[in-house]
Amino acid sequence: MSARGALLGTVGGFAEEVMKTGLGPSHRHAVAGLVLDAVGNIVLGTRQPVASIAHRVARLWGDAGSATVVGRPIGLPPTGAAFVNGTLAHCTDFDDTHLPSLLHPGAAVIPAVLAVAEVTGADGPESLDAMLLGIELCIRLGMAGFDEERRNSIYFDRGQHATSLCGAIASAVAVSALLSGDAATITSAGAIAASMSSGLIEANRTGGSVKQIHTGWAAHCGVAAAQLAAAGLTGPHTVLEGRFGFFTAFCGERSVPQVVTDDLGELWHADQVQIKRYPCNYFTHAGVDCALELRARGVRPADVAGIELGVPEPALRTIAEPRAAKIIPVGGYAAAFSGPYTFAAALTGGGGLGVHLADFTDEAARRAEVVELAARIGCSADAECTEVFPRRIGTRARVTLRDGRVEEVLRFNDRPGLTYGVTGAELDTKFALNCEVFGAERSALVSAEIRALVSATSARSVMSLLRTEGKERKRGGSDQAE
C-alpha cells in the first residue's frame, strides 16, 4: 500500500494541497473565533495551580527560547511553550467541545501551532489553515472511534482520553503542515506522534489533576513529532489502520477507520465544534441550564425536598459515579465533573449567572450549602436524553418541593444557528472575563490581533501581547515572575 493509499498518507496529501492553495475567508474567520476562545482560556488558566507546575517542569527541559509562555516574561523552546499553553487551555475545563466525538480539539492543536508559528514567523492565514487541518483531523480520529450502535466513544468506554490521544497526532500534522507543507513529512509527523499518544480518564471519576496536562502533553508531542519528521525520522504510513496501528491498539475491532478520509475537504466536522459557556464538563451544562430555569421560576434550595437529574446513560460514569465522590468532590477540579455539584452550585448561586471559575476552587467545593443540596440530588438514566446522546447532551431535572409540588425542566446543550454555539457578543464577553488579569485595554488589543490573523497579522504579534513584564526567578526556587 502506498503512502497516499493509506489513511494518514491521504491526510498528508490533503494537508499539502491546503497549505499550497489556502482556505477561504469564511473558514479562517471561524478558526479565528476558536483561537480567541483558546487564548482566553489560556489566560484564565494562568491563575490555576497547575500553571506553576507545568511551567516549572517545562523549564527543566530548556530554560530559554523564543516561544511565548502566556503570562510569563521569558519564552521557552516551542515544545515547552506548547506544553504549558496547551495545559492552560484545558485546565479549567472551559475549552471547545465537539459532539459526538466528545473531543476538545482546539486545546491541543492551537497552542502547538501558535508556538511554532511564533518562532518561524508564519503569517496569520497559513497559521489558521494549519490549525483547521489539525482540528479537523483530531475530530475525524475521534469520530472513527465513535460507536454508532452504542452511541458512545470507544476510547472513553476503554478508559482513554480521546482528546489527548487524537490531539497528539492532529497537532503533529498541523505543525508539520506549517513547517514543511510536504505530504511525506506531514505523514511521518503524524505517524511518529501516534507512538506518543496517551491519556487515561480515571481522574474524571475519582479525582487527581493529571487530566489537566493531557492537552499540553498532546501539543508538546505534536511539536516534537513534527520536528523529528523534519529532521528525517519516519513513521509507518499505515499507523492508523494497520494490524498494530492506532485504532487496533486503542479501539479494538469496533473502530471505523475510513471516517478519517471520508469526504475529506468536502465535509468539515470542525464546523460542529461548540464553545463552552461554563468551565466544567460538557455533560453538566444542560443541568446548569435546568438549575437556572428553576431559579427563574422561583425555586430556592430551602424549598427542595429532593431532585432527580435524568441524564444520558453513558454520562452517568463521568458525572454521577461514584456517588460519594460526586456529592462531596475531593477538590474544585473534581467538582467540575459532578452533575450534583454543578446543579447545586447553579441553584444556590447569585444573580442567575450559572457557574464560573469561582465555583471550582477547592474552597468552593466544600461550601456547606452546596454540599447539603447536592446530597439531595440523585442521577439516573433518562430515555429521551440517552436516545439523542451524544449528538445532543440533555438533562431532565425533576424537583420535588417540600410542599409536595413537582417542578420539571428539560434542557439540551445545543443552540442551532450559531457559529460554534455562541453569539459573537457571548464570545467577546467570555474572552473579556477570562482576560480580566490583563485589563480591558490590553485584552481588546489581543482580541483585535487574533481577529486580524485572517488577513496578515502573524502569530508573533499576537503572542508578544501575551507576555508579562519582569524577569523569571532562577530555577530551583519559585518560578514566579518578578
Kinemage of the C-alpha trace (Angstrom):
@kinemage 1
@onewidth
@group {chain A} dominant
@subgroup {mainchain}
@vectorlist {calphas} color= white
{ca met a 1} P 0.000 0.000 0.000
{ca ser a 2} L 1.424 3.374 -0.995
{ca ala a 3} L 1.553 6.248 1.464
{ca arg a 4} L -1.200 8.028 -0.488
{ca gly a 5} L -3.353 4.895 -0.320
{ca ala a 6} L -3.124 4.712 3.450
{ca leu a 7} L -5.302 6.897 5.663
{ca leu a 8} L -2.607 9.117 7.093
{ca gly a 9} L -0.939 9.403 3.689
{ca thr a 10} L -4.215 10.659 2.248
{ca val a 11} L -4.431 13.208 5.043
{ca gly a 12} L -0.860 14.272 4.368
{ca gly a 13} L -1.604 14.806 0.701
{ca phe a 14} L -4.708 16.810 1.513
{ca ala a 15} L -2.775 18.935 4.023
{ca glu a 16} L -0.075 19.668 1.450
{ca glu a 17} L -2.706 20.836 -1.034
{ca val a 18} L -4.447 23.035 1.536
{ca met a 19} L -1.204 24.726 2.532
{ca lys a 20} L -0.443 25.418 -1.136
{ca thr a 21} L -3.832 26.790 -2.122
{ca gly a 22} L -5.125 28.138 1.184
{ca leu a 23} L -8.607 28.106 2.659
{ca gly a 24} L -11.346 30.644 2.161
{ca pro a 25} L -12.093 33.656 4.398
{ca ser a 26} L -15.127 32.001 6.000
{ca his a 27} L -13.024 29.110 7.290
{ca arg a 28} L -10.323 31.432 8.562
{ca his a 29} L -12.767 33.744 10.328
{ca ala a 30} L -14.349 30.743 12.049
{ca val a 31} L -10.995 29.361 13.208
{ca ala a 32} L -10.008 32.801 14.491
{ca gly a 33} L -13.026 32.538 16.793
{ca leu a 34} L -11.683 29.268 18.183
{ca val a 35} L -8.260 30.884 18.648
{ca leu a 36} L -9.875 33.755 20.549
{ca asp a 37} L -11.634 31.275 22.817
{ca ala a 38} L -8.494 29.172 23.336
{ca val a 39} L -6.287 32.165 24.133
{ca gly a 40} L -8.838 33.461 26.627
{ca asn a 41} L -8.914 30.058 28.302
{ca ile a 42} L -5.108 30.011 28.419
{ca val a 43} L -5.022 33.417 30.117
{ca leu a 44} L -7.627 32.219 32.601
{ca gly a 45} L -5.531 29.122 33.224
{ca thr a 46} L -2.503 31.181 34.282
{ca arg a 47} L -4.209 31.625 37.668
{ca gln a 48} L -4.550 27.883 38.294
{ca pro a 49} L -2.115 25.877 40.473
{ca val a 50} L -1.195 23.610 37.563
{ca ala a 51} L 0.218 26.623 35.697
{ca ser a 52} L 3.223 26.809 38.005
{ca ile a 53} L 3.682 23.058 37.972
{ca ala a 54} L 3.694 22.843 34.177
{ca his a 55} L 5.963 25.859 33.800
{ca arg a 56} L 8.439 24.672 36.416
{ca val a 57} L 8.818 21.313 34.723
{ca ala a 58} L 8.960 22.758 31.196
{ca arg a 59} L 11.852 24.973 32.283
{ca leu a 60} L 13.787 21.842 33.219
{ca trp a 61} L 13.590 20.793 29.566
{ca gly a 62} L 15.008 24.097 28.292
{ca asp a 63} L 15.222 27.349 30.200
{ca ala a 64} L 15.061 29.872 27.386
{ca gly a 65} L 13.522 30.119 23.972
{ca ser a 66} L 11.621 32.339 21.609
{ca ala a 67} L 8.136 30.843 22.029
{ca thr a 68} L 5.871 32.736 24.429
{ca val a 69} L 4.537 31.164 27.586
{ca val a 70} L 1.349 33.111 28.248
{ca gly a 71} L 1.605 35.274 31.349
{ca arg a 72} L 5.381 34.858 31.633
{ca pro a 73} L 8.163 37.300 30.710
{ca ile a 74} L 10.606 34.773 29.256
{ca gly a 75} L 9.918 32.336 26.441
{ca leu a 76} L 10.697 28.641 26.142
{ca pro a 77} L 11.508 26.355 23.236
{ca pro a 78} L 8.342 25.617 21.242
{ca thr a 79} L 7.915 22.145 22.757
{ca gly a 80} L 7.917 23.615 26.260
{ca ala a 81} L 5.695 26.558 25.369
{ca ala a 82} L 3.217 24.241 23.641
{ca phe a 83} L 3.125 22.031 26.739
{ca val a 84} L 2.459 24.875 29.159
{ca asn a 85} L -0.012 26.784 26.983
{ca gly a 86} L -1.767 23.565 25.985
{ca thr a 87} L -2.152 22.670 29.647
{ca leu a 88} L -3.579 26.104 30.426
{ca ala a 89} L -6.035 25.841 27.536
{ca his a 90} L -7.683 22.787 29.125
{ca cys a 91} L -7.023 23.057 32.850
{ca thr a 92} L -10.223 24.955 33.708
{ca asp a 93} L -12.307 22.622 31.518
{ca phe a 94} L -13.554 25.655 29.598
{ca asp a 95} L -12.233 24.553 26.205
{ca asp a 96} L -14.123 23.946 22.975
{ca thr a 97} L -16.010 20.669 22.517
{ca his a 98} L -17.101 18.579 19.548
{ca leu a 99} L -20.063 16.227 19.557
{ca pro a 100} L -20.454 13.328 19.212
{ca ser a 101} L -16.706 12.634 19.349
{ca leu a 102} L -16.537 14.218 22.848
{ca leu a 103} L -13.254 15.891 21.938
{ca his a 104} L -11.675 19.238 22.825
{ca pro a 105} L -9.686 19.669 19.592
{ca gly a 106} L -8.574 23.274 19.874
{ca ala a 107} L -6.849 22.927 23.248
{ca ala a 108} L -4.058 20.763 21.805
{ca val a 109} L -3.817 21.949 18.222
{ca ile a 110} L -4.000 25.725 18.673
{ca pro a 111} L -1.201 26.074 21.313
{ca ala a 112} L 1.069 23.769 19.269
{ca val a 113} L 0.616 25.799 16.083
{ca leu a 114} L 0.906 29.135 17.898
{ca ala a 115} L 4.248 28.128 19.425
{ca val a 116} L 5.774 27.108 16.100
{ca ala a 117} L 4.170 29.934 14.107
{ca glu a 118} L 5.645 32.451 16.519
{ca val a 119} L 9.149 31.026 16.235
{ca thr a 120} L 9.062 30.680 12.449
{ca gly a 121} L 7.289 33.970 11.784
{ca ala a 122} L 4.458 32.279 9.882
{ca asp a 123} L 1.712 34.620 8.775
{ca gly a 124} L -1.826 34.560 10.126
{ca pro a 125} L -3.671 32.929 7.218
{ca glu a 126} L -1.306 29.966 6.921
{ca ser a 127} L -1.346 29.527 10.703
{ca leu a 128} L -5.157 29.408 10.695
{ca asp a 129} L -5.124 26.946 7.780
{ca ala a 130} L -2.768 24.631 9.683
{ca met a 131} L -4.954 24.884 12.782
{ca leu a 132} L -8.089 23.931 10.873
{ca leu a 133} L -6.305 20.934 9.356
{ca gly a 134} L -5.322 19.757 12.827
{ca ile a 135} L -8.730 20.389 14.382
{ca glu a 136} L -10.480 18.561 11.547
{ca leu a 137} L -8.131 15.565 11.797
{ca cys a 138} L -8.499 15.444 15.565
{ca ile a 139} L -12.271 15.215 15.231
{ca arg a 140} L -12.102 12.631 12.447
{ca leu a 141} L -9.829 10.428 14.556
{ca gly a 142} L -12.359 10.743 17.360
{ca met a 143} L -15.302 10.001 15.078
{ca ala a 144} L -13.549 6.876 13.799
{ca gly a 145} L -13.692 5.690 17.402
{ca phe a 146} L -17.368 6.520 17.847
{ca asp a 147} L -19.720 3.548 18.175
{ca glu a 148} L -22.963 4.472 16.375
{ca glu a 149} L -24.847 1.488 17.787
{ca arg a 150} L -23.924 2.199 21.396
{ca arg a 151} L -23.848 5.957 20.815
{ca asn a 152} L -20.642 6.402 22.729
{ca ser a 153} L -16.916 6.918 22.298
{ca ile a 154} L -14.986 3.653 22.190
{ca tyr a 155} L -11.996 5.481 23.637
{ca phe a 156} L -13.973 6.540 26.698
{ca asp a 157} L -15.531 3.101 27.062
{ca arg a 158} L -11.983 1.783 27.389
{ca gly a 159} L -10.917 4.479 29.874
{ca gln a 160} L -8.923 6.584 27.421
{ca his a 161} L -8.950 10.341 26.935
{ca ala a 162} L -9.684 10.735 23.233
{ca thr a 163} L -8.620 14.387 23.193
{ca ser a 164} L -5.137 13.506 24.365
{ca leu a 165} L -4.762 10.510 22.046
{ca cys a 166} L -6.119 12.145 18.900
{ca gly a 167} L -4.743 15.570 19.775
{ca ala a 168} L -1.129 14.437 19.616
{ca ile a 169} L -1.471 13.157 16.046
{ca ala a 170} L -3.554 16.118 14.954
{ca ser a 171} L -1.101 18.623 16.440
{ca ala a 172} L 1.795 16.908 14.694
{ca val a 173} L 0.056 17.085 11.326
{ca ala a 174} L -0.881 20.744 11.854
{ca val a 175} L 2.614 21.785 12.937
{ca ser a 176} L 4.289 19.781 10.181
{ca ala a 177} L 1.958 21.331 7.598
{ca leu a 178} L 3.162 24.730 8.808
{ca leu a 179} L 6.841 23.755 8.979
{ca ser a 180} L 7.242 21.856 5.717
{ca gly a 181} L 3.973 21.527 3.858
{ca asp a 182} L 5.336 18.336 2.320
{ca ala a 183} L 2.949 15.362 2.279
{ca ala a 184} L 5.566 12.758 3.144
{ca thr a 185} L 6.910 14.749 6.083
{ca ile a 186} L 3.417 15.545 7.325
{ca thr a 187} L 2.530 11.850 7.166
{ca ser a 188} L 5.636 10.859 9.111
{ca ala a 189} L 4.978 13.540 11.735
{ca gly a 190} L 1.509 12.149 12.404
{ca ala a 191} L 2.824 8.587 12.448
{ca ile a 192} L 5.578 9.484 14.908
{ca ala a 193} L 3.102 11.229 17.189
{ca ala a 194} L 0.911 8.124 17.210
{ca ser a 195} L 3.648 6.431 19.231
{ca met a 196} L 3.464 9.278 21.750
{ca ser a 197} L -0.323 9.376 22.231
{ca ser a 198} L -1.520 8.735 25.765
{ca gly a 199} L -4.123 9.708 28.317
{ca leu a 200} L -6.382 7.919 30.815
{ca ile a 201} L -9.596 9.350 32.294
{ca glu a 202} L -9.802 7.666 35.686
{ca ala a 203} L -9.269 11.118 37.182
{ca asn a 204} L -12.727 12.074 35.891
{ca arg a 205} L -14.199 9.513 38.252
{ca thr a 206} L -12.205 9.713 41.428
{ca gly a 207} L -10.049 12.839 41.266
{ca gly a 208} L -6.473 13.841 40.596
{ca ser a 209} L -5.215 16.732 38.500
{ca val a 210} L -3.275 14.819 35.838
{ca lys a 211} L -6.010 15.263 33.205
{ca gln a 212} L -5.224 18.979 33.217
{ca ile a 213} L -1.945 18.347 31.379
{ca his a 214} L -3.364 15.973 28.751
{ca thr a 215} L -3.805 18.590 26.032
{ca gly a 216} L -0.483 20.178 26.939
{ca trp a 217} L 1.232 16.845 26.515
{ca ala a 218} L -0.533 16.300 23.190
{ca ala a 219} L 0.611 19.735 21.982
{ca his a 220} L 4.157 19.013 23.173
{ca cys a 221} L 4.148 15.664 21.363
{ca gly a 222} L 2.824 17.270 18.211
{ca val a 223} L 5.630 19.819 18.068
{ca ala a 224} L 8.283 17.225 18.913
{ca ala a 225} L 6.978 14.751 16.313
{ca ala a 226} L 6.916 17.439 13.610
{ca gln a 227} L 10.476 18.439 14.465
{ca leu a 228} L 11.608 14.804 14.347
{ca ala a 229} L 9.934 14.306 10.985
{ca ala a 230} L 11.569 17.458 9.623
{ca ala a 231} L 14.934 16.093 10.802
{ca gly a 232} L 14.384 12.869 8.854
{ca leu a 233} L 12.749 10.423 11.249
{ca thr a 234} L 9.984 8.434 9.579
{ca gly a 235} L 6.883 6.609 10.705
{ca pro a 236} L 4.631 3.933 9.212
{ca his a 237} L 2.063 5.363 6.798
{ca thr a 238} L -0.356 2.611 7.908
{ca val a 239} L -0.087 3.705 11.517
{ca leu a 240} L -3.814 4.361 11.830
{ca glu a 241} L -5.438 1.318 10.211
{ca gly a 242} L -2.563 -1.200 10.368
{ca arg a 243} L -2.612 -4.510 12.230
{ca phe a 244} L -0.551 -2.982 15.024
{ca gly a 245} L -1.764 0.545 14.454
{ca phe a 246} L -3.565 3.254 16.378
{ca phe a 247} L -7.160 2.077 16.004
{ca thr a 248} L -6.380 -1.550 16.808
{ca ala a 249} L -4.445 -0.508 19.893
{ca phe a 250} L -6.961 1.975 21.275
{ca cys a 251} L -10.332 0.876 19.879
{ca gly a 252} L -10.003 -2.807 19.076
{ca glu a 253} L -12.318 -4.058 16.337
{ca arg a 254} L -15.101 -1.521 16.866
{ca ser a 255} L -13.489 1.437 15.096
{ca val a 256} L -14.442 2.747 11.649
{ca pro a 257} L -11.071 3.916 10.249
{ca gln a 258} L -12.419 5.126 6.897
{ca val a 259} L -14.117 8.040 8.664
{ca val a 260} L -10.690 9.672 8.741
{ca thr a 261} L -10.779 10.295 4.991
{ca asp a 262} L -14.461 10.062 4.003
{ca asp a 263} L -15.475 13.269 2.175
{ca leu a 264} L -12.206 14.896 3.210
{ca gly a 265} L -12.231 18.502 2.072
{ca glu a 266} L -15.971 18.475 1.372
{ca leu a 267} L -17.383 17.759 4.833
{ca trp a 268} L -15.870 19.765 7.683
{ca his a 269} L -16.614 18.235 11.081
{ca ala a 270} L -14.859 21.260 12.594
{ca asp a 271} L -17.953 23.320 11.774
{ca gln a 272} L -19.736 21.467 14.600
{ca val a 273} L -17.317 22.449 17.382
{ca gln a 274} L -19.053 24.130 20.344
{ca ile a 275} L -17.591 26.853 22.563
{ca lys a 276} L -18.378 26.311 26.232
{ca arg a 277} L -20.305 28.793 28.340
{ca tyr a 278} L -19.415 27.179 31.700
{ca pro a 279} L -15.976 25.987 32.938
{ca cys a 280} L -16.978 22.405 33.666
{ca asn a 281} L -17.508 19.058 31.980
{ca tyr a 282} L -19.812 19.412 28.984
{ca phe a 283} L -22.128 16.682 30.267
{ca thr a 284} L -23.075 19.019 33.141
{ca his a 285} L -24.004 22.083 31.078
{ca ala a 286} L -27.627 21.172 30.382
{ca gly a 287} L -28.058 20.536 34.115
{ca val a 288} L -26.733 24.017 34.894
{ca asp a 289} L -29.246 25.450 32.418
{ca cys a 290} L -32.010 23.472 34.154
{ca ala a 291} L -30.988 24.928 37.511
{ca leu a 292} L -31.061 28.454 36.084
{ca glu a 293} L -34.543 27.887 34.683
{ca leu a 294} L -35.736 26.646 38.064
{ca arg a 295} L -34.220 29.696 39.750
{ca ala a 296} L -36.115 31.849 37.287
{ca arg a 297} L -39.301 30.052 38.321
{ca gly a 298} L -38.609 30.951 41.923
{ca val a 299} L -37.286 27.619 43.210
{ca arg a 300} L -34.820 28.040 46.067
{ca pro a 301} L -32.657 25.404 47.793
{ca ala a 302} L -34.636 25.694 51.027
{ca asp a 303} L -37.786 24.700 49.116
{ca val a 304} L -36.302 21.472 47.804
{ca ala a 305} L -37.075 18.053 49.273
{ca gly a 306} L -35.310 16.118 46.531
{ca ile a 307} L -34.028 16.357 42.961
{ca glu a 308} L -33.621 13.702 40.295
{ca leu a 309} L -31.381 14.503 37.342
{ca gly a 310} L -32.144 12.402 34.283
{ca val a 311} L -29.080 12.307 32.036
{ca pro a 312} L -27.774 10.199 29.137
{ca glu a 313} L -26.936 6.736 30.436
{ca pro a 314} L -23.286 6.845 29.251
{ca ala a 315} L -22.769 10.172 31.024
{ca leu a 316} L -23.502 8.614 34.424
{ca arg a 317} L -20.000 7.155 34.583
{ca thr a 318} L -18.475 10.618 34.304
{ca ile a 319} L -20.780 12.937 36.264
{ca ala a 320} L -22.620 10.653 38.698
{ca glu a 321} L -20.315 7.802 39.726
{ca pro a 322} L -19.060 7.049 42.281
{ca arg a 323} L -21.847 8.880 44.088
{ca ala a 324} L -19.898 9.779 47.227
{ca ala a 325} L -17.172 11.480 45.180
{ca lys a 326} L -19.749 13.455 43.192
{ca ile a 327} L -21.663 14.663 46.255
{ca ile a 328} L -18.523 15.799 48.073
{ca pro a 329} L -15.811 16.304 45.428
{ca val a 330} L -12.220 15.954 46.601
{ca gly a 331} L -11.457 19.405 45.222
{ca gly a 332} L -12.509 22.144 42.866
{ca tyr a 333} L -11.319 20.424 39.707
{ca ala a 334} L -13.170 17.222 40.572
{ca ala a 335} L -16.275 19.314 41.207
{ca ala a 336} L -16.319 20.272 37.516
{ca phe a 337} L -17.120 16.634 36.698
{ca ser a 338} L -20.031 16.283 39.102
{ca gly a 339} L -23.647 16.550 37.980
{ca pro a 340} L -24.990 17.027 41.528
{ca tyr a 341} L -22.368 19.625 42.451
{ca thr a 342} L -22.721 21.766 39.319
{ca phe a 343} L -26.513 21.718 39.557
{ca ala a 344} L -26.411 22.620 43.262
{ca ala a 345} L -23.866 25.385 42.662
{ca ala a 346} L -26.039 26.902 39.921
{ca leu a 347} L -29.215 26.716 42.004
{ca thr a 348} L -27.561 28.312 45.050
{ca gly a 349} L -25.501 30.850 43.095
{ca gly a 350} L -26.337 34.532 42.925
{ca gly a 351} L -27.545 36.632 40.033
{ca gly a 352} L -28.615 33.799 37.769
{ca leu a 353} L -25.153 33.743 36.199
{ca gly a 354} L -24.826 29.965 36.269
{ca val a 355} L -21.394 28.789 37.307
{ca his a 356} L -17.972 30.261 36.693
{ca leu a 357} L -14.416 29.653 37.811
{ca ala a 358} L -15.088 30.818 41.370
{ca asp a 359} L -17.346 27.777 41.807
{ca phe a 360} L -14.482 25.379 41.102
{ca thr a 361} L -11.914 26.233 43.736
{ca asp a 362} L -11.166 23.753 46.492
{ca glu a 363} L -12.824 26.080 48.983
{ca ala a 364} L -15.965 26.448 46.864
{ca ala a 365} L -16.298 22.680 46.512
{ca arg a 366} L -16.625 22.420 50.297
{ca arg a 367} L -19.374 25.045 50.738
{ca ala a 368} L -21.833 23.595 53.226
{ca glu a 369} L -24.962 24.879 51.475
{ca val a 370} L -23.879 23.395 48.122
{ca val a 371} L -22.780 20.047 49.563
{ca glu a 372} L -26.007 19.772 51.559
{ca leu a 373} L -28.112 20.401 48.456
{ca ala a 374} L -26.011 18.049 46.333
{ca ala a 375} L -26.741 15.277 48.844
{ca arg a 376} L -30.431 15.615 47.933
{ca ile a 377} L -29.722 15.098 44.228
{ca gly a 378} L -29.909 11.709 42.560
{ca cys a 379} L -28.869 10.874 38.998
{ca ser a 380} L -30.367 8.292 36.691
{ca ala a 381} L -30.584 7.444 33.003
{ca asp a 382} L -33.250 9.336 31.078
{ca ala a 383} L -34.581 7.597 27.973
{ca glu a 384} L -35.028 10.741 25.865
{ca cys a 385} L -31.607 12.120 26.761
{ca thr a 386} L -29.986 8.752 26.126
{ca glu a 387} L -31.671 8.395 22.729
{ca val a 388} L -30.067 11.546 21.285
{ca phe a 389} L -26.707 11.234 23.089
{ca pro a 390} L -24.010 12.235 22.281
{ca arg a 391} L -25.021 14.398 19.345
{ca arg a 392} L -27.110 16.286 21.868
{ca ile a 393} L -26.427 16.401 25.600
{ca gly a 394} L -29.565 16.764 27.688
{ca thr a 395} L -30.684 16.822 31.307
{ca arg a 396} L -34.175 16.455 32.754
{ca ala a 397} L -34.426 17.932 36.247
{ca arg a 398} L -37.391 16.818 38.345
{ca val a 399} L -37.615 18.723 41.614
{ca thr a 400} L -39.897 17.679 44.451
{ca leu a 401} L -40.632 20.625 46.714
{ca arg a 402} L -41.306 20.423 50.434
{ca asp a 403} L -44.933 21.436 49.898
{ca gly a 404} L -45.447 18.440 47.603
{ca arg a 405} L -45.372 20.292 44.279
{ca val a 406} L -43.154 18.997 41.465
{ca glu a 407} L -41.244 21.183 39.016
{ca glu a 408} L -39.709 19.647 35.892
{ca val a 409} L -37.489 21.122 33.187
{ca leu a 410} L -35.683 19.584 30.207
{ca arg a 411} L -32.710 21.295 28.556
{ca phe a 412} L -30.271 20.380 25.797
{ca asn a 413} L -26.839 21.813 25.151
{ca asp a 414} L -27.224 22.777 21.504
{ca arg a 415} L -28.248 26.203 20.234
{ca pro a 416} L -28.869 25.847 16.482
{ca gly a 417} L -27.987 28.621 14.068
{ca leu a 418} L -24.989 29.961 15.979
{ca thr a 419} L -21.325 29.677 14.966
{ca tyr a 420} L -19.771 27.326 17.486
{ca gly a 421} L -22.901 27.567 19.649
{ca val a 422} L -22.356 31.099 20.927
{ca thr a 423} L -23.212 34.580 19.726
{ca gly a 424} L -20.388 36.953 18.867
{ca ala a 425} L -21.256 39.018 21.922
{ca glu a 426} L -21.118 35.950 24.178
{ca leu a 427} L -17.687 35.021 22.844
{ca asp a 428} L -16.424 38.575 23.368
{ca thr a 429} L -17.807 38.606 26.918
{ca lys a 430} L -16.251 35.251 27.736
{ca phe a 431} L -12.887 36.417 26.409
{ca ala a 432} L -13.036 39.683 28.365
{ca leu a 433} L -13.920 37.876 31.604
{ca asn a 434} L -11.192 35.286 31.099
{ca cys a 435} L -8.627 38.012 30.435
{ca glu a 436} L -9.508 40.312 33.342
{ca val a 437} L -5.998 39.829 34.711
{ca phe a 438} L -4.665 41.661 31.638
{ca gly a 439} L -7.010 44.616 31.922
{ca ala a 440} L -9.592 45.801 29.419
{ca glu a 441} L -7.260 47.770 27.131
{ca arg a 442} L -4.722 45.006 26.681
{ca ser a 443} L -7.419 42.364 26.289
{ca ala a 444} L -9.005 44.400 23.496
{ca leu a 445} L -5.641 44.632 21.718
{ca val a 446} L -5.164 40.867 21.925
{ca ser a 447} L -8.678 40.280 20.610
{ca ala a 448} L -8.099 42.609 17.681
{ca glu a 449} L -4.797 40.960 16.776
{ca ile a 450} L -6.340 37.493 16.864
{ca arg a 451} L -9.188 38.533 14.592
{ca ala a 452} L -6.647 40.115 12.240
{ca leu a 453} L -4.956 36.738 11.723
{ca val a 454} L -7.359 36.171 8.824
{ca ser a 455} L -5.531 38.794 6.770
{ca ala a 456} L -1.871 39.376 7.510
{ca thr a 457} L -1.177 39.626 11.228
{ca ser a 458} L 1.277 36.976 12.409
{ca ala a 459} L 1.108 34.746 15.448
{ca arg a 460} L 4.223 36.536 16.647
{ca ser a 461} L 2.328 39.816 17.008
{ca val a 462} L -0.435 38.054 18.972
{ca met a 463} L 1.881 36.196 21.302
{ca ser a 464} L 4.027 39.229 22.065
{ca leu a 465} L 0.993 40.797 23.729
{ca leu a 466} L 0.587 37.763 25.988
{ca arg a 467} L 3.931 38.061 27.759
{ca thr a 468} L 4.300 39.878 31.049
{ca glu a 469} L 6.934 42.361 32.142
{ca gly a 470} L 9.694 41.436 34.577
{ca lys a 471} L 12.125 38.588 34.861
{ca glu a 472} L 11.903 34.960 35.819
{ca arg a 473} L 13.367 33.805 39.097
{ca lys a 474} L 16.046 31.167 38.973
{ca arg a 475} L 15.134 27.526 38.676
{ca gly a 476} L 15.094 25.689 41.954
{ca gly a 477} L 13.147 28.394 43.740
{ca ser a 478} L 9.795 29.837 42.911
{ca asp a 479} L 9.175 30.166 39.202
{ca gln a 480} L 7.037 33.276 39.550
{ca ala a 481} L 7.841 36.407 37.581
{ca glu a 482} L 9.246 39.349 39.491
